[in-house]
């Protein structure tokens, strides 16, 4: 049996440092296209109800058909490990091998595609709501990567409204999330101590706001009408490319070639921070794997080397420019670094992507790891974004944090009052 491993403590540049103490382990270079989802069609941070299905899939590009194992650990609101024993939150057991995998078919880049579904024969059911960490190990007990997910109980109702910021300094750049919590069947005693909330933009847990307390109550309702404290940079619509047909130049692809794999060269992108906002439909940083000629997308979609090119003339000093999106779980690493090319006076990057439709943007990263999301693409109050609010509750004397409600809002319905 594998021992429990609490992955390294890493403080990230987010609105709540405490909330980010347990960092997800990023995947090594040979692990690609991690798709982790619950009931949504796209891969994003899974938020499932008790009893719903969870699915993880990923590709190993080393061609070794190696064995991988998984564990599931329960965590408190602040991502410290909870006091619950494994048997208290799992019906069945974990620490078992991922049994389902297939090898690639008719692709230039060979890979093995692994799939894990929960519940399964060994892990029959998750029985408690709350924060969870799914950890993947190799056969030598070395951690490979980990991903967070949430399980909710629907006890409280959450009503969410998106408003334009009332702060005149950022009225054109920020969006504010206001919400109310209604719990007719559960008495929320002393809510400033027993209730915690999490507010996310576009399912990006790394930029979540987690330090909001109810301002006042009306009957059974908790009211959160903050402005500055619950505001997010509006950002801009994501850029995208679509290479579902690997032999033809599709959306945003200027030319193609073939080496050891297919090569796709994107049109040169430019900074949009000083240009008017223009609506462009996107999937809020997400991605969808697809090959128009494939019967089985999972094993027949090609791995393509995408070449990115950014024209940006502002002085960034000792900062860096990176690609950013859910294609790698919003992670800044060596594979997302945009290197300056003096010959063309542009920033360039080349990276493997599995065929499909992808959203991405460019961000400026400071030396301390904090991100300036709108430095290149701009921030606009009109931008379409998805927002999610989760409500955590720990009654007096309880041993773990439950998630008792969830609400969603979209800024297409933004109001100015």
N, C-alpha and C positions, 0 to 999 in steps of 0.2 A: 504493500500500500504506500502511496506517495505521502510524504509528509506535507503538512500545510505550509505554504510559503507565502508570507506577506510581502508582496512585491515592494521594491524600493520606494522610500519616501522621497518625493520630488515636489518642490514648491514651484507652481507654474504662475505665470502672470495673469491671473483671473481676478474677478471682483471679490472672491472669497478664498483666501489662501488656505484656511482651515479645511474647506471643502475639497481641495485638490491634493491633500497630503498623500492619498493613495493613487499613484499614477498608473495608468494602464501601461503594460509593457508593449512597446512597438514591435512589430514583426521584423525578423531578419530579411535580408535582401532576397532570399530565395522563396519567401512566402509572399504571394501576391493575391490581389483581388479578394480580400476578406469581405464577405457579405454576411451581415448579422441582422436578422429581422424577426419581428413577431408576426402580426397580422397585416402589416403594410406591404404593398407591392414592391417597394423599393427598400434597399438596404439603408437603415438608419438606426439610431439608438433605439433598441427594442424597449417598448413600454407595453407590457402585456397584463391582462387580467389573470387572476388565479384560474388555472385550468386550461389556459390558452397555450398554443404551440409556439415554440422557439426554434429557429433554425440558423445554424452557422455553416458556411461553406468557405473554402479557401483552396488555393492552388499551391503546390510545392513544385518549383521549377528545377529541382536538382536531379530528377529522374531516378531517385533511389527507392521509391515506394515504401518509405519508412513508416513506422508505427507512431501514432500520436495518441495521447491520453488527455483526459479533461477532468477538472475538478470544479466544483461550484461552492462558493463561500458567501455567507450572508453578512451584510454590513449595516452599520448605523447610518443615520443621516449624514454625518461628517466623514463617512467612509472608514472609520475605525471598525475593526472586526467585532461583530456582535457577540453577546454571551450565549447565544443559542448553540446547542450541540447539533451536529449534522442530522441526527434523527428527528430533531424538532422542526426542521424546515424542508427536509427531503423525505419523500416516500420512496424507498429504494436506496440506491447508493450511487456514488460516482467513482472516481479513480479507475476508470475503465477505458479500454481502447476504442478509438473511433473506427468502427468496422466498415463503414461505407465509403468506398473510393473507386474512381474510375481513371484510367489513363487517357490522355489526349488522343484524338483521332484525326489524322491527315492535317496536322499542324506543323509549321516549321519549328516552333519552340515546343519541345516535349514538356509535359507536366502531368502531375497527378492531382485530380480534383477530389477533395474530401468533403463529406457532408455529415453533419451531426444534427439530429432532430431530438428535441426534448418536449414532451415525454417520450421515453423509449422503453425497451425491455428492462434495462437496469435502473434508470432514473425515471420512475413512473410518474412522479408528480412533485411539484413545488407547493408546499402547504402554507407558507407564510408570505405576506406581502413585505416589501422593503427593497433595499438596494442589494444587488448581487454582482459578483465578479466571476466570470467564466474564464478559467485559466487553462492554457494548452501546454502540454509537456511532451518532450521526446521520450524515447525508451530508456534513456539514461537519467531521467528525472530532471533534465534541464528545462527551465521555462522557455517557451518559444514566443508566445504572446498572450495577452489577456484583453478581455473586453467587458465593459460594464453593461448591466441591464437592470430594469426595474420591473417589479411585479406589484400591481395595485389591487385594492379592494374598492368597490364603488359604494362608499357609505356617504360621502359628502359631495354636494354639487358645487362646481366651480364655474362662475361666470366671468369671462375675460373680455375686456375691451382694449383696443389699441388706439392711442391718442397721439396727436402731434405734441411734441414737447412744448411746455409753457415757458421754458427758460429762453429768453430772447437771444441769448448768446448762441443757442443751438436749435432755434426753432425751425430752421431749414435743413437740419442734419440729423436730428434724433427722433426716435419713436419711443413712446412710454407705454408700459403695460400696467393697466389697472384691473383689479379683480376683487370678487367677493366670494366668500366660502360659506355655504349653507349646509348645516348638519342637523337635520331635524331628529334623527334617530340616535345621535351620539352627542352627549353633553361635553362640550369642549371647555372644561374647567381650567382657569388660569392659562388662556391660550398663548400669552407671551412666553410662557415656559414650556408648554406641552406641544405647541404647534410650530412647525417649521415649514417654510415654503421654498420651492426651487422654480426659477423662471428661466426658460431656455429660448434662444432664438435659433431657428432652423435645426433643431435637434443637436446643437453643438454644446455638449456638456462642459467643454473647457472654457466657455465664456459665460456660464450660468451665473445668475444673481441669487444668492442664498441667504442674505442677512436681513430679510424684510420681516418686520413684526406687524401684527394688526394695529391699525391706528385707533379704531374704536369698534364697538359692536352695536348692532341693532337687532334685538331679539336673539335669534339663533345664528345671525349672520356676522361674520368677521369681515371688516371692510379694509381694503388696501387701496388707497387713492393717492399713492405717492406720485411724484413727478420726476425729480432728479434721481432719486434712489432706485427707481425701477425703469430707467431709460436705457436704451441701446442705441448705438450708432446705426443709422438707417442703412448704410452701405449702398450698394448699387446692384443691379441685376447681374447675375453671374455670366461670364463668358462660357462658350460651349464648343464642343466639336462632336461630330458623329461619323464614325468610320465603320458602320455596320456592313458596308460593302468594301472590303479591304483593297479591291483592285480598282476602285474608282474614287476620284476626288469628291468628297461629300461636303457637308456643312463645315465651313471654316478651314478646309484642307486645300492647300494650294497645289501640291504635287505629291507624288508617291514614287517610291523606288523599292528595290529588294536587295538586301544583303544577307546576313544570317537570318534575319526576320524581315517582315515588311516595315518600311519606313514611311511615315506620314509627316509632311512638313506643313505646319499651320501658317496662315497668313500672319503678318506682323501685327501684334497688338500695340495699342497706344495708351498712354495715361488718359483717364476720363475724369479726373478730379476737377478739372477746370472747364468742363464741357456741360452743356445743359443735360438734365436727366431725360432719358428716353426709355420708355417701357419696352422690355424685351422678355417674352415668356421664358421662364427657366424652371428648374426643379430644385431651387434653393440649395445648390452645392452638391447635389446628389449625383448618382450615376446608375445606368442600366446596362448590363452586359447583353449584347445581341450580335448575331451574325445572320444577315439576311439569307444566306445560302445554307445554313446549318439546320439539321433536324434536332440536334441536341446542343443547345447553346453552351452548356457547361463544359463540354470536352471538345467541341469543334470550333469554338471561337478562337481566332488567332491572337497571339501576343504581338503587338505592334509598337515599334519605337516611335514615340511622338516627339517632334522637334518644336519647341516653343521659342518665340522670338518677341521681345518686348522693347519698344522704343520709349524711353523715359529719360528726360533730360534734367530732371531735378537733382540737386546734390544730395546724396544720402550719407555722406561722411563715412563713418565706420560701420554703418548699418548694412543689412543684407536684404535682398529681394528674394521671395520664395513663392512657389506655387502653393495654392491653398484650396482645400475642398474635402469632401467626405470620401474621395477615392482612396485615401489612406488614413481615414479617421481623424481628419483635421490635424495631422501631425507635421511639424516642421523638422526636417532631417536633411541629410546630404542629398537625397534623391530629388528634393524639391528646390534646391538652391539654384538661383539664376545667376550665372557667371557673366561678368561684363566682357564683351568682345570689342576691343578697341578698333579693329578693322572695320566693323560695320556700325560701331557706336550703338550697339544694342546689348540687351541682356538675353542670354540663351540658356536653354536647358533641354536635355533629351532624356526620356524616361519611358520604361515599358508600361503599356496599358493593355488590358484585355479588350478586344473589340467591343464597341458599344457607344452609348451616348453619355457624355461626361460634362458636368459643370466644373468650372474652375475660376479662380481669380488670382491676382497678384497682390501680395501684402509686403509691407516693410517690417523687418524684424530687428528689434533693438538688441544691443549686446547682452542685456539681462534676460533675453528670451521673450520679452513682451512684444506683442504684435500691434502694429498700426494698420487696422483692416481697411481704412479708407484713404490712405495716403496716395494710392495710385488710382483706384477706381472711383473714389469720391464717396461722400455720404449725402443721401437725399431722403427727405421725409416721405416722399412718395413711393419709395421702393417696396415691392411686394415681399413680405417675409412671413414665415410661420412662427407662432409663439406657443409654448406649452408651459402650463403651470401645474406643478405637483404639490400635493399637500401631505405632509408627514405628521404623525401624531404618536406621542408616547404618553400614555396615561401615568398618573402618579404611581410609582412602584413597579411599573412595567419594565421588561428586560430588553425590549428592542423597539425600533421605530417602524411603525406601520405606514404605508402609503394609502390614505383613505379616500383620495379623490384626485381627479385630473381635469383640467380645462384647456381648451385650445382657442386660439384667435389668429386672424390673418389681417395684415395691414391693408389689404384691399378695401376693408371696411373702416379705415382710419377716420377719426373725427377730429375736429379742430377745437372743440369746446371743452 
